[in-house]
Amino acid sequence: MKLTNSELQVLEVIWRESPLTVGQIIERVQQNSGWHANTIKTLLSRLTAKDAVKRHKDGRRFFYAAAVSREEIVSKETDGFLKQFFNGQMTPLIAHFAQRKELSKSDIAEIQKILDELKKS
């Protein structure tokens, strides 16, 4: 499932608090975006069509909740990023970030700890 940045912004609101009505989602998304209500409704429709969000009717209102976890989306997106830019290989990705960003001693120690744990398993 490929999600746009705009769709992810709406989904972040739903992950934080759900179930929510359309009006509640619009209110929360507009706090950070300034998007028109119709734009947010369109994004909700897309998320529903992609099975990222589910809705149920209670009386006269629809309530929306996430159908996928944040962890699932992060995993799929990072896998796609890795395949697209680094041919699916982790080493060039890590080398890229190590060369482009200044890693603190704390960062290096944490990475080393992760690698040591991986070696044990």
N, C-alpha and C positions, 0 to 999 in steps of 0.2 A: 504494500500500500504506500503510495507516494503522496505525501501531504505538502501543501505549500506553506510558506511562513505565515500567511494570514490564517489558514486553517489551523495551524499549530497554536496561534495566539488565542483563537476561540477555544480550542481543546484544552489549553492550559487553564482557562477559567473553569471549565467543566471538571477537570481533574481536581482542582482545589476545592470545589464545592458542588455537589450534585445530590439529588436531581434538582434542576433549575428549570424555570419556565423560560420561554423565549424572551419575555420582558426582562427577567432577571439577568439573562445572559447578555442582552443588549446593553443594559445598564452597566454591567461590570466590564465588558469589552470597551465600551465608549470611554471609560475612565482613563484608559491608556492609549486609545487610538483616535478618537474623534470620528470614527467611521459612521456613516449613515446607517440607520436601522435596517434598511433593505439590504445593504451590503452584508451585514451580519447574518440576516436571515438566509441569504444566498449561501454563505459559508456554512451555515448549519445544515442546509439542504445537501450540500456537497459532502459534508462529513457523514451525514446519514446514508447517502447513496454509496459511500465508500465503506460502510459498515464500521466506521470509527466511533460513531455516536448512535445510540438507540433512543427511541422516544416511546413514551406510553401516555395514553390519554387518561386523565382523571377528571371526571366531570366535563367541563367545557375547555379545559386547558391541557396542553401537552407539556410533559416534563421530559427533559433531556438528561442523559447520563452517558458516560464514556463506555464504549463497548470494547475498548482496548486500553491496556495500561500504558503509562508513560514509559515504563521499562521496555515494553514490546516495541514501541515506536523508536525509542533511542537505539535499541539494538538493531532494528531494520535500517534506520537512517545511517548509523555508523558503518554497518556492513556495506551499504551502498556507496558511501563516501570512500571507504577503503578500496572497494573494487574500481570505482570510477577514477580515482586519482593515484592509487598506488598499486594497481594490478592485483589487489587482494592481499598484498603482503604487508605485514605489520612492521618489519624492520625499517623500510624506507619512511614510513609514517613517523615512527619514533625518532629516527635520525633527522627528519625534517623539522619536527618540533624542537628537538634538542639544539639544532643549529640556528633556528629562527628566533627562539625565545631564550631569554636568560633563565636558566634553571637555578634555583637557589639550592643551597646545600640540603635544605629540608626536602625539596622536591626530589633531588637525587637520592637521598636516603629512602624516601617513600617508594620510589621506583625500584630501588635495589631490594627493598623488603618484599615487594610484590614479586620480583623475579626470583628471589630466594624461595618464596612460598611455592611458586610454579615449579621450580626445580625439584622440590620435595614430593610433589604429587605426580 
